[in-house]
Amino acid sequence: MGNCFSDKSSRAKDDQKNAEKAENNKQEAEKKKEEAERQKEDAELHADEKKVEAELQQQRKAADEAS
């Protein structure tokens, strides 16, 4: 009988450890997702900056040719 209680206690501890691991994994996945979102936004911003820069160069070139 004492062994049965020990098994339940051990199983409860294992379940708790597994739940903690699952929560840690979930938090880690959320951090990675947020980082990926941030990198995506940075890349989009960089692309927008390049586009604006190219447009300005085109305008300068057109202005130089006009003068």
Contacts in CASP RR format, 6 or more apart in sequence:
PFRMAT RR
TARGET T0000
AUTHOR 0000-0000-0000
METHOD contacts of the structure
MODEL  1
MGNCFSDKSSRAKDDQKNAEKAENNKQEAEKKKEEAERQKEDAELHADEK
KVEAELQQQRKAADEAS
END
